[in-house]
């Protein structure tokens, strides 16, 4: 459900309101949030696929999370809005867009069936989603669909845990939904290194799964 903000009759600009909030005027944020909410909700709905279950509730949840993140910048100077960078609405909209993108990426990685671990394809440049490693199902040798049961999943997790540390970290970050580019940025290494190591790790996992 949408939170109820205090509706102040305030003619100040968005930038004046957020600066007043940073200065200690809590009511200024309530006014700003109430003003931005409709546009943020519309932005969220325009970005969330119509096929997404609970789309309207999800949009509200993501807008609420966005506003909470904006509020938290009051105590985090380095993440605050900066008047010389962009308009307040643009800045807040960017936060929301990133949250939506993160959510959709995570959902995709939970739902899409991987081909990295179980596929027999040797084409490294195919159109597979690079983040997908663990499949909810796979195909057996006779071509029949074979569901991955709990034991199989546990075995795979054990195999991942047994990987050398340099592989273990990369695989776990990828399973969290991070792209190769994001992993490289987080670890301070080249993206090509991330891709090479993850491919090496999946080869080890495939051999382990075949045993």
C-alpha positions in Angstrom: 0.0 0.0 0.0 1.1 3.5 -0.7 2.4 5.4 2.3 0.6 8.5 3.3 2.8 11.6 3.3 1.9 14.9 4.8 0.4 17.1 2.1 1.9 20.6 2.6 0.9 23.6 0.5 4.5 24.4 -0.3 5.5 26.4 -3.4 9.2 25.8 -3.0 11.1 24.1 -5.8 12.2 20.5 -5.5 15.8 21.6 -5.0 14.8 24.0 -2.2 12.8 21.2 -0.5 15.6 18.7 -0.5 18.1 21.2 0.7 15.7 22.2 3.5 15.5 18.5 4.3 19.2 18.1 4.4 19.2 21.1 6.7 17.0 19.4 9.2 13.4 20.2 8.1 11.8 16.8 8.1 8.5 18.1 6.7 10.2 19.2 3.6 10.9 15.6 2.6 7.3 14.7 3.1 6.3 17.5 0.7 8.8 16.4 -1.8 7.9 12.8 -1.6 4.2 13.6 -2.1 5.0 15.7 -5.1 7.3 13.2 -6.8 5.2 10.1 -6.1 2.8 10.2 -9.0 5.6 10.6 -11.6 7.7 7.9 -10.0 4.7 5.5 -10.0 4.1 6.2 -13.7 7.8 5.7 -14.4 7.9 2.4 -12.6 4.8 1.1 -14.4 6.3 2.2 -17.8 9.4 0.1 -17.0 7.9 -3.0 -15.5 6.7 -5.5 -18.1 2.9 -6.1 -18.2 3.6 -9.8 -17.7 5.2 -9.2 -14.3 3.1 -10.7 -11.5 1.8 -8.1 -9.1 3.0 -5.3 -11.3 1.1 -2.4 -9.6 2.2 -3.5 -6.1 5.7 -4.0 -7.3 5.7 -0.5 -8.7 4.6 0.9 -5.4 7.1 -1.1 -3.5 10.0 0.1 -5.7 8.9 3.7 -5.5 8.7 3.4 -1.7 12.2 1.9 -1.6 13.4 4.7 -3.9 12.1 7.4 -1.5 13.6 5.6 1.5 17.0 5.6 -0.3 16.6 9.3 -1.0 15.8 9.9 2.7 18.9 8.0 3.8 21.1 10.3 1.8 20.6 12.9 4.5 23.1 11.0 6.6 25.3 10.0 3.8 26.9 13.2 2.4 28.7 11.5 -0.5 25.4 10.1 -1.9 23.4 13.3 -1.6 21.8 15.1 -4.5 24.1 17.7 -6.0 22.5 20.8 -7.6 25.2 21.0 -10.3 24.7 17.4 -11.5 21.0 17.1 -12.3 17.5 18.1 -11.4 16.1 16.5 -8.2 13.4 14.6 -10.2 16.0 13.3 -12.6 18.2 12.1 -9.8 15.4 10.4 -8.0 14.2 8.9 -11.2 17.6 7.4 -11.9 17.6 5.7 -8.5 14.2 4.2 -9.3 15.4 3.0 -12.7 18.4 1.3 -11.2 16.2 -0.4 -8.7 13.8 -1.6 -11.4 16.7 -2.8 -13.5 18.2 -4.7 -10.6 14.9 -6.3 -9.8 14.3 -7.4 -13.4 17.8 -8.8 -13.7 17.4 -10.8 -10.5 14.1 -12.2 -11.7 15.5 -13.1 -15.1 18.3 -15.0 -13.4 15.9 -16.9 -11.2 13.6 -17.8 -14.0 15.7 -18.3 -17.1 17.1 -21.8 -17.6 20.8 -21.8 -17.7 22.9 -23.3 -20.5 26.2 -22.5 -19.0 26.4 -25.5 -16.7 24.3 -28.1 -18.5 24.4 -27.2 -22.1 26.5 -29.2 -24.5 27.1 -26.2 -26.7 30.7 -25.2 -27.2 29.9 -21.9 -28.8 31.2 -19.2 -26.4 29.6 -16.4 -28.4 26.0 -17.8 -28.3 23.1 -15.7 -27.0 23.0 -17.3 -23.6 22.5 -15.0 -20.6 26.0 -14.7 -19.1 24.7 -14.6 -15.5 22.8 -17.9 -15.6 24.6 -20.9 -14.0 22.1 -23.1 -12.1 19.2 -24.5 -14.0 15.9 -25.6 -12.4 15.8 -28.4 -15.0 18.1 -30.1 -17.6 17.8 -32.6 -20.4 18.9 -36.2 -19.9 20.9 -38.2 -22.4 17.8 -39.6 -24.0 16.4 -36.2 -24.7 13.7 -36.3 -22.0 13.3 -33.4 -19.6 14.8 -34.1 -16.2 13.9 -32.0 -13.2 16.7 -30.9 -10.9 15.8 -32.1 -7.4 17.0 -30.9 -4.1 19.9 -33.4 -3.9 21.1 -32.2 -7.3 21.0 -28.6 -6.2 22.8 -29.4 -3.0 25.5 -31.3 -4.9 25.9 -28.3 -7.2 26.3 -25.9 -4.3 28.9 -28.2 -2.8 30.8 -28.3 -6.1 30.8 -24.5 -6.2 32.0 -24.3 -2.6 34.8 -26.6 -3.5 36.1 -24.4 -6.3 39.4 -22.5 -5.8 38.7 -19.2 -4.0 39.3 -17.0 -7.1 36.5 -19.0 -8.8 34.2 -19.3 -5.8 33.9 -15.6 -5.3 33.1 -14.9 -9.0 30.5 -17.7 -9.3 28.7 -16.6 -6.2 28.6 -12.9 -7.4 27.2 -14.1 -10.7 24.5 -16.2 -9.0 23.5 -13.0 -7.1 22.6 -11.6 -10.5 25.7 -9.5 -11.2 26.9 -9.1 -14.7 30.5 -9.7 -15.7 31.0 -6.0 -16.0 29.7 -5.4 -12.5 31.8 -8.2 -11.0 34.9 -6.7 -12.7 34.1 -3.3 -11.3 33.5 -4.6 -7.8 36.8 -6.7 -7.7 38.9 -4.2 -9.6 39.9 -6.6 -12.4 39.4 -6.7 -16.1 36.1 -7.9 -17.5 37.9 -10.3 -19.8 39.5 -11.9 -16.7 36.1 -12.3 -15.1 34.7 -14.0 -18.2 37.8 -16.3 -18.6 37.7 -17.4 -14.9 34.0 -18.0 -14.9 34.3 -20.1 -18.1 37.1 -22.1 -16.4 34.9 -22.5 -13.3 31.9 -23.8 -15.3 34.2 -26.3 -17.0 35.2 -27.6 -13.6 31.5 -27.7 -12.5 30.5 -29.6 -15.6 33.2 -32.2 -15.0 32.1 -32.5 -11.4 28.4 -32.9 -12.4 29.4 -35.6 -14.9 31.0 -37.7 -12.3 
